[in-house]
Amino acid sequence: MRETKSINDIRTPIRELSVRANAAHKEGRHDDPAEIERRIQGFWEELAEPR
């Protein structure tokens, strides 16, 4: 059974990961942003699930 998370519990990591992805892009690390963006997408999907 999955633990129910609040919207803020999901949005916080989205914000933090977005900052990391942007930094990786700026630093020229192209593999890192792709992985981070996949993780962000997972959080968005979790946020879209009915509560």
C-alpha positions in Angstrom: 0.0 0.0 0.0 1.3 3.5 -0.9 1.7 6.2 1.6 -0.6 9.1 1.0 1.4 12.3 0.6 0.2 15.9 0.8 0.4 18.1 -2.2 3.3 20.0 -0.6 5.1 16.7 0.0 5.1 16.3 -3.8 5.6 19.9 -4.9 8.7 20.4 -2.7 10.8 17.8 -4.4 9.5 19.0 -7.8 10.9 22.4 -7.1 14.2 21.1 -5.7 14.7 18.7 -8.6 13.9 21.4 -11.1 16.6 23.6 -9.6 19.1 20.7 -9.9 18.1 20.0 -13.5 18.6 23.6 -14.5 22.0 23.7 -12.8 23.0 20.5 -14.6 21.9 22.0 -17.9 24.0 25.1 -17.3 27.0 23.0 -16.3 26.8 20.9 -19.5 25.9 17.7 -17.7 23.4 16.4 -20.2 22.7 12.9 -18.8 21.9 14.2 -15.3 19.0 16.6 -16.3 17.3 13.8 -18.3 17.3 11.5 -15.2 16.1 14.3 -13.0 13.4 15.3 -15.4 12.1 11.6 -15.4 11.9 11.8 -11.6 10.1 15.1 -11.8 7.6 13.5 -14.3 6.9 10.7 -11.8 6.1 13.3 -9.1 3.8 15.2 -11.5 2.0 11.9 -12.3 1.7 11.2 -8.5 0.3 14.7 -8.1 -2.3 14.1 -10.8 -3.6 10.9 -9.2 -7.0 11.2 -7.6 -6.9 11.5 -3.8 
